[in-house]
Amino acid sequence: MTDLKRKQDLLTPGTHKLRIEVIPIKTFGFGSDIDYKPIAVGEIDMIVKNTPIDRNDPDACLPVAKMTDKALEAKIMLAYKNRGLKGTPKEVRIISDRWYIAKHQYTGVPLRRTVTAVIGVSKDGKCSRDEFSFAQDYDGSTYQNEVYLYGEGIGTEREISCKCFKP
């Protein structure tokens, strides 16, 4: 049902009949080539109301921000753009509740601090979200102003409705 909720803008208002089949499968080894038949079949009616998508629903859109800092969000957006990733970033939500500080293993001196954020992106008329870590380096006395993308993404990209973003 979560997958339907994530693509609710594709469903027209009204009643939709959903057919559900439970089919056992074996993906490898002896028996993987057998054409299995359904062991259970059923139908349910799903009623789609004519309501707008709830942009605050973390399952359908973006997760709730745990940190709100407009200046940091702008730096995160810039870091994403500077990395040259595909798509146009539309919205940032910082999902870390605090900075994580990485320290040198022997001296304990701070090296950098990181936060995790979800970026909402549009590309070719479709929208998606993904999690990334962003960092600020420590120069011995203070954290640098620059925020940069730390790593390549967490691998949680998934499609969402473009209506999830602020107009």
N, C-alpha and C positions, 0 to 999 in steps of 0.2 A: 504494500500500500504506500510505502514511503516513495517509491519510484513514481507512482501516479501523482502523489502530492507535489513532487518536484517538477512535474510537467503539466500542472493543472491548467496552464494557459492554452494547452492544446485541446482540451476537452470543451465541448460546447455545453451551455447550460441545458439541463434536462436530465432525463433518466437514461442511463447506459447499462446494458446488460453485459456483465462480465462472466465469461466461462472460465472456470478453473479446472485444470486437469493435473492430477498427481501421477507422474510417470517415473518409475525407477530407472536409473541409468547406471551403466558401468562404463567408465571412460577408457579403461585399458585392460589388457589381459584377456583370458578366456571369457567369452560371453559379451565382449564389448561390441561385437558386430551384430548382435541380436536386435531386431526391431521390437522393442518393448511396447506393450499396450498400457493404457491408463489403468491404474488400480482404483482411482476415485475420480469422479466427475461431478461438478456442480455448477450452478449459476447463482449469481447474486445481482441485485439491482444497486447501482451506484447513482446517487442523485447529486448532480453538480448544480450548485446554486449560482446565481448570477452575481457573484461577489468578487470584488477585486482581490488580487493576490496580497496576502499579508506580508509586507516587506520585513516584518519583525519575526516571522516564523523561521527559526534556525534550520528546520528540516527542508523547507521549500526554498529559502533564499540564503542569506548570509547569517552566520552565528552572531550572537549577542557580543558586543564589545565589552571586554573586561577592563580596558584602559581607554580613557578618552583624553586625547591630547592632539588638538588640531595641528600644531606645529610639527609634531612627530609624524602624524598621518601624512602631511604634505611631503616630508622628507622621505617617507616610505614610498609614496607615489612616485617621487622623482627617482629614487633608487631603482624602482621597478622599470620605469621608462628608460633609464640609462643603461640597463642591462640588455636592452634590445630584444626583449621577449615579444612574441607575437600577440597581437590584440591591443586594444586600447583600455587601459585601466580606468574603471568608473568609480569604484568605491573601495575604501580600506576599512577594515575592522580589526583592531588589535585584540587578539584573543588571549594574550598573556596577561596575568593580573599584576605582574611586576617585571622588571628587568632581571635576566639571569646573568650573573657576573662570572665570567671564566677567569680563573687565576692560574698563575704559573705553578706547576706542581711542586716545585722545591721552595721557592721564595714566598709564594702566596701573593705576589704583586698582581693586581688586576691587569688583564690583557685586553679584554673587550667585554662588552655587555650585549646581550641579544634579547630580542622579543620575537614572538610569533604573530603574524598577521594573516588575515584572509584578504585576498585581493579579488574583487569582482571585475571581470574583463568582458569586453564585447569584441567579437571578430566575425566579419562576414555575416552580420545579421543574427548571430547566435551569441549566447552569453554563457559564461562559466565562472567558477570560483576555484581558487586553489590556495593552499597554505604555503607560506614562505617564512624563513627566519631572516631577520634583519639585524645588523650589528653596528656598533660604534666602538672604535678602537680607543684605548686608554694610552696617553702619551707620557705617563709618569706623574702628572699632576692634575690632569682633567681629561674628560672624554672629549674626543674630537667632535666637531659640528656635523661632519658628514656621516650619514647613515647609508649602509650599502647592503645589497642582497648577499646573505651569507649562505653559500651552498646553491643548490639547484632547484629547490622546491621539495616539498615533503611527499608529493605524489598522491595528493588527495583531490586532484582536479575532477570536477564533475559539472555537467551542464545544469544551468538554472534558467529560470525565466528572466528575460530582459526587463520585465516589469518590477523586478526586485530592486533595481537601482533607483535612486532619487532622480526625479525628472529634471 
